[in-house]
Amino acid sequence: MTLSTLMDELPGGAVEAVAVTAWTAPVTGIRFYDSAADLTEGAVLLCPGLGRDDLVGVIRESGEAGGSAVVVGGDAARSSRHRRELAQEAKHANVSLLALTAGTDWVGLATACRALTPGPDRFGTTAESLSDVVDAVAAMLGAPAIVTDPDFRLRAFSGQQEQADETRHAVIVTRRLPERNVAYLESTGLARRLRRDRRLVHISAMADFGNAPKLGVPLHADSRYLGVLWLDGVAPPDPARCRELRAAGDAVARSMAAEQRRRTGLADARVEHVGNLLRGVIPDSSAAAGLDLFDTPVGVVVLAPDSGAISDASFLNRVRTGLGITLASLHSRAVTVVVDEAVYGLLPMADRARRRGVAEDPEDHLLRVVTQLLERTDPDGVLLAGTGRVARSAAEVPLARRDADRVIDVLRSRAATAGRRRAATAAETSAEALLLDAARASVTHHGGIDGPVSRLAGIDEERGTQFVATLRHYLNSFGNVAEAAAMLHVHPNTLRHRLNRVQALTGLDVGDPEARFAAAVELRLLSLHRA
């Protein structure tokens, strides 16, 4: 792929050229700039969130590495002065500079780019590119093939082109059927026939079409005309061969339609519907089908600011962009949305994700993805992340959101320490979530938590004693007096004396298993209530 091809393949108006050093520069990969490892020869770097000074450095380093282009956000190149400065840096570095246009966001661009650079995803499956499909079709039919769009522009071509004639080679170089070929198709009515129905078009060897016969297979999907699969050197087909050719055309059409769907992420109308779904508005069956999500299970994740962190609409939108970029790189139909001061992502996924050939639970997989995102983009620890259950229908999405929200509640309730986890699954935090609910219910219905441990806490505050800490270490040590005393740095006899005082003050018998369990629960409820 060249830079010119990339600009042709991206949805119209998604990016604009600010400074181009060579349209023929090869593009070996499209990636978001994250570290020096992304500075490779032929790379197109997407650079969201970088200021002018950072961009200047990336442009220079990309040039030194032989990169093809740097794509910047519209804000970075908004003023004419900044555009000129960045353009001068790009020309000096021999790197092309592109910018997002108004109305385009990084999430949509990531979705479109993923359609152009398919490959194995994080679940062990592979999204075949149109070129892969055309290669397979050409091998099956035993003829070199090209695919053109409704305007007869080249979309893909197979291998085996050494078997094709010079006219076919010209198509690959110019990326369009020659004008004389198009004129012939239009004048004979063949172009109209290709657009209207599924009949094959056979063209005998003639000067205008090279020295080999051509067969055109019209490509239609969802009542839309997508283009033509052209095969070189093919004789007029018999009925059995026609069925085979139409099946091959259907495979190519499905691939083209899927690619177009992946590239329409620039304006995703599903965002509003997904926001309503997360709020509990369950769509009817036809609307749910329009979301294009639930042909596979869907993972639900939330990113939310920690307690006390300052967040506004601008901050949340930046978080959504980062999460959207990450999820779009995993699945083209992923959706992200801001709801109630948190950012939610829905990611279609298989029942069992696979990593390195070993089965991985989908929730664990999604947790790993967002944990890596937080480590990379949130070094200050502002954000927390939670994953809910895997939703298998639209009706389960609000439940999955509740799961994820409860994870955030639990993470916020934990003491803020350097080793505190910032991301967890619903399964990992289910017990704490239940206790947190119980603590809140105690406050709501009973005015607070009232039990022997609460009374001990009051005595500690009044007299400066250590009864609650003594009880906690004793219970955490499963009744091992020596171990608990060592943790408290006191003599075992001192610990026994304190436990006797606990019983005398509150009636709590630590020798009773039921009493110990109730005390352990109350200890946790008390800590959650105070948090």
N, C-alpha and C positions, 0 to 999 in steps of 0.2 A: 504494500500500500504506500502511496505517496501522499504528501501533504495536500495536493490538489484533490486526490481521491477522497481523503478524509473530509475535506470541506464539502465535497459533493454528497457524501454519504450521510453526514450529520443532518438532522432536520433543518429545513430552511430557516435562516434567520437566527439560529441558535448562537453562533459566534460570528464575529467580524474580524477581518484582517486589519491589524494596526500597522504592522511592518512585516513584509514577507521577503526573505532573502532568496528562497528558491522553492517554487511550487513543486518541483520534481524531487525534493528532499525525501528520502525514504522514511517511513514511519514503522518502527519495529515494535512499538508498544505504546499504550496510553495508560498513564498511571497518575495517581495523586501524589504530589510531592510531599514526602514525609522525612526523608533523610538522604544522606549522600548516596545511599545504595540505589536510589531512584535515578541518579544521574548517569544514564547509559546512552550509548550511541543510538541515534534514531528515535529516542524517546520523545513523546509529547507529554509535557508535564502540566497537570491541572493544579493550580495554586490558589485554593480558597483561603481567605482570611489573612493573607500576607500584605503587610504595608509596603510602601514604595521602597524603603531601604532594603527590606528583605528580598523584594522582587529583583532589585538590581543585582544582589548577590546570587540569586538563583539563576538569573539570565546569564551572568558571566560564567558560573560553574557549568551550566548546561552547554554553553558554547565550548568550553574546554573539554567536555566529555563527548562532544560530537552530537548533541541533541538536535532534534528537528524543530521543536516549537515549544513555547511557553504560553499557557492560557491563563489570563488574569481575570479577576472579577470586574464587573462594570464600575464599581466604586474606585478601584485602583487606577482606572484610566478615564475617570470622569472629566477632569479638567483638561483643557487642551495643552496646558504646560506639562502636566504629568504624562500625557500621551506622547508628547514630543520627546521628553526625557527618556521614557522607557523605550520608545522606538529607536532612539539613538543608541542606547545600550544594546538593544537587540541586533541592530545592524553591525555594531562594532564586534559583537560576540558571534556574528554569523548564525543567529538563531531567529526564527520567525516569531512574531508576537501576535497573539490572538486575544480577543476580549469577549466576554459574555455580553450579549445584547440585553436591552431592557426587556423584562418579562421572562428571562431565562434564569433558572437557578441551578446550583451545582448538583442537586439531587437528580434533576431531569437530565442534565448533561452526562452524569455518571451512568444513568440508565441507557442513554443513547450510545455512549462509548462502549458499554458492556456488550451491546448487540453487535458492535463491530469487531470486538476482540473476545469471541467466545472461547470457552475452555472448561476444564473440570471445575465444578463448584465445590463448596465446602461439604457437600453431602455425598460426594463420591460419584455423582452423575455428571454427564457431559452434555452441554447444550451444543448440538451440531450447528455449525455455521452454514450459510447458504452454499458457500464454496464446497464444504464437505459433502453436502447432499448432492450437488451437481456432479462432483467427482464420482460419487457412488452410482449415480444414475448413468453417467457416461460409461463407467466400467461395466454396468449391467447390460447396457444396450450396445456396447461395442462400437461407440462412435464418439468423437470429440463433441463437446456441447458448450454453448454459451447461453446466457439468460439475459434478455433485454426487458426494460420496463415499458409501460404504455407509450412512452415517447421514443422508444427504440434506443434508449441509452443502455450501455452495458452495465449489468448488475453483478454478474459472476461468470466465470468460465472454468472449465475442467482442465485436467491434465490432458495428455495425448495431443496437444495442439500442433505438434510436429507433423501430425497426419492431416491437418487442415490445409486449405488452400490459402493463397496470398490475401484474398479478400477477408478471410477470417482473421488473419494476422493483423490486418489493418484495423479491424474492429477492436481488437484488444489494445492496440496502440492508441487509437483515437477515442476509445471508450464510447463509440456510437456506431450504429449501422451507417454505412455510406449513404449520402443523400440520394444517389441513383437507385440504391436498393429500396429506400423508403418511398421514393417517387413511384417505383414500380408497384410496390404493395398497395399504395393509395390509389393509383390509376386503375389497377385491375380489380379493386374491391376486396382484395385479400386482407388488407389491414382492417377493413370494417368487419369482415367475417371473423377474424381472430378476436376482435373486441366483443362480438355478439354471441358466439356459441363455442362449443367444444370441438368442432370439426377440425381435423388435422389439415395442414396446408403443405402439399408437396410441390417443390419447385425443381424442374429439371435443370440439368447443367446448362448454363447460359453465361454469356460474357458479363452481364450486369451482376451476376451472383457468383462469379468465379467459375472454376472448371469442374465443380462437383455438385451433385444434386443436394438440395437442402430440404429438411423437413421441419415445419414449425408446429409445435404443440402449444396451443393456447393455455394460459394459466389463469384459472379463476378460483376464488375462495370467498365464501360469505357473500355471494352475488356480486363480487367485485372483480374487475379485470385487472390482473397484476402484471401481465407481460407475456413473453413467449420464450419457450425453451426451444432453441435451434440446434438441430443435429446435422452433422456434416456427412455427406457421402452415403445417405440412407435411401434405399430403394422404396418405391411405393409399398406401403404395408398391407398385409392381408388382415382379415378381421381379428384373428387371434393376436397379431402383432399390434393392431390398433388398441386393443384392450390393455396390452402391456405398456404401450406408450402413454396412454391416458393415465394409467396408474402411476407411471413415473412422473408425469406432469403434475398429478395431485400431490405427490411427495414434495416436489419443488415448490408448488403453490403454498402448501402448509408451512414450509420453512420460511418463505417470503412473508406470509401473513404474520407468523410468530415474530419475525424480525421487526416488522412494522409495529407490532404491539409493544415490543421492547423499546422502540425508539419514540413512542408517544408519551414517555414519562415527563416531557417538558411541561405539559399542562395536564396534570392528573386530576380528572373530575371526581375521582373516588375519594379524595381527601375529605370533603365535606360529609360524604356518606359514612366514611369510617369514623369520623368524629362523632356523628350521631349514634352510630353503633356502639361505640365505647361508652356513651352516656346511657345506653340501655334501650335505644330506639331500634327495635328489631325490624329489619326490612321484610317485605313479602318475598315470595320465592323468586319472582322475576327480578326484583331489585337486588337480591342477594346474588343472583347469577351475574348481574351487571358488574358487581364488585370484582369478579374474575379472581377470586381468592380461594374458594373453598373446594376446588377439585383435589386439593391435598390438605392435610392438617396445617394449621397456622399457629406459629409461635407468637406470643405477645410479650413485649418488653417495655419497661418504663424507665426513663431517666428523669430524676427530680432533684432539685437543690437540697442540700443538707439543711438541718435546722439552723436558722440564723443567717444563712447565705442570702445575699441580695440578688434577686432575679427580676427581670422585667421582660417585656415582649421581645425586645431586641435580643436579649441573652437567650431566651427560649428558642427563638428562630435560628440562632447560630447553632444551638445544640441540635435542633431538628435537622439542620443541614448536615452536620457531622454524622448523626445517626443514619440519616437517609442515604448519604454517600456509602456508608458501610453496608447497609442492608441491600441497597441497589446493586452493589458489587457481588452479592450472594445470590440474589434472585430478582429478575427484572420486574416482578409484580409486587415487590415489597412496597408498603405504604407507611409514611410517617406523618404525624399530626400533633399539634399542640392542643391539649385539653386540660382545663382547670389547673394552670400553672405547672404542668408537667408535659413531657414529650413522650409519646407512645409510638412504638413501631410494630407493624404486623408483617411477619415474614413467612411466606409459604415454605413448607419443609416436609420431608419424608417422615414416615412413622419412626424410623430409626436412622438418625444421621450416621454417616460412616466417616471415620478419620483414620488414615493409615491402615485400612483394612480391619479395624476393630470397631464393633458396634458402639455407638455413643448416643446417650439419651438426648433427644432434641432440646430439652430444657437446659441440660448441661452444655450442649453445643452453643446455644444462644447466649448463655451466661459467659462462656469463654470469649465469644465475639465481643460482647459489650465490655467485658473486663479489659480486653486488649485496647478497646477504643478509649476507655477512661485513662488507662496508663499512658496512652499516646497523646491525648488531647486535653486532659484535665489534671495536670501535675499538682495543682493546688488543692485538690480534693474537695471541690465545690459540689460535685454531683454524686448521687447514689443511684444504683441500678437494681431493678428487680425483674424477674421473669415469672409469668404466670403459667397456668396449665396450658397445654397445647389444645387449641380450639379446633373442633372438627366440624363445626357449623357456625353460622352467624350468631345463633342463639347463645353459644358458649363464649363469645368474645367478651361480653360484659362480666361474666364470671372470671374469665382469665385476667381482665383488668383489675377486678377486686383482689385476686390473688397477688398480682404484681404490686398494687397499692399497699397491701398488708406487709409485703416484704420491705417497702420503703419505711413504713411505720416502725417495724422492728429495728431496721438499721439506724433510724434516727434515735430510737430509745436507748441504744447501746452507748456506753461512755465513749467520748471522743478521745481515742488514744491512737498512737502512731501505728499500732498493729491492727486497728479495727478494720474489718472487711467493709468494702464499699459496694459490693455486689453480691447477690445471693438469689437462689431459686425459691419458689414457694414451698417446695418439698423440704428444703433445708430449714426453713424458719416457721414451719407450721405450728410446732409446739409453742414457740415464743409468741406467735401471733394469737393463739388461743389464750395464753396467759395475759397478753396485753388487752385483749377484749374483756377478760374477767376483771382486770384492774380498773378499766374504764367503767364497767358495769357496776363495780362496787362503789365507785365515786358517784355515779349517776343515781343509783337506787338506794344507797345506804349512807351517802355523805362522806364516804372514805373507807379505808381498810381498817377493820377493827378485829384484832386477835392478839394472841400472846406476843407475837413478834412485834406488832405495832406498839404494844405497851412497853416492851423492852426498849424499843427505839426512843420512846418518850423518856424513859428513865435515863438512857445514855445521854440524851440531850440535856436533861436536868442536872445529872450528877457527874457527867464526864466519865462514865464507866464504859466498858467494852463488851457488854453482854451480847449485842447483835453480832459483832465480829467473831466472838467466841463461838456462838451457835452456828454461824455460817461455816467456819473452818471445821467444826466438829462434824457437821452434816456432809460437807464436801469430802471429808476423810472417811465417810461411811462408818462413823463411830469409833475410829481408831484414835484413842486418846493420845498416845505417844506422837503420832504423826501430826495431829492437830496442834498439840502443844509446841512442837518444833516450828510449825508455821507461824505460831503466835509469839515465839521466843519466850515461852514461860515454862515452868516446871509442870509435869503432868498432874501433880497434886493441886497446883494452882488452878489448872483447867477443871479438875473434878470439883473443886470448891465453887468455881463460877457456875458450873452446870447445876449444882445443888441450889445455889442462890437463884438461878433462873426458875427452877421449879417452885421455890418458896415464894418468889415474887409473882409468878403468873400461873402456876399450876401446871405448866408444861412438863410432862414426863418424857424425857429423851430416851428412856428405855422402852417406850411403847412404839412399835413400828408405825402404827396409824398416826400417832402424834408427831413422829419425825417427818412423815410424808406431808402432813398438813403444814408443819412449820416450814419445810422446804418450799412448798408452793407459796406460802405467805411471804417468805423472804423475797422470792422472785417478783411477786405482785407488788410488794412495797418498793422494790428498786425500779420497776417499770413505772409505777405511779409517780415517783419522785422525778424520773427522767422526763 
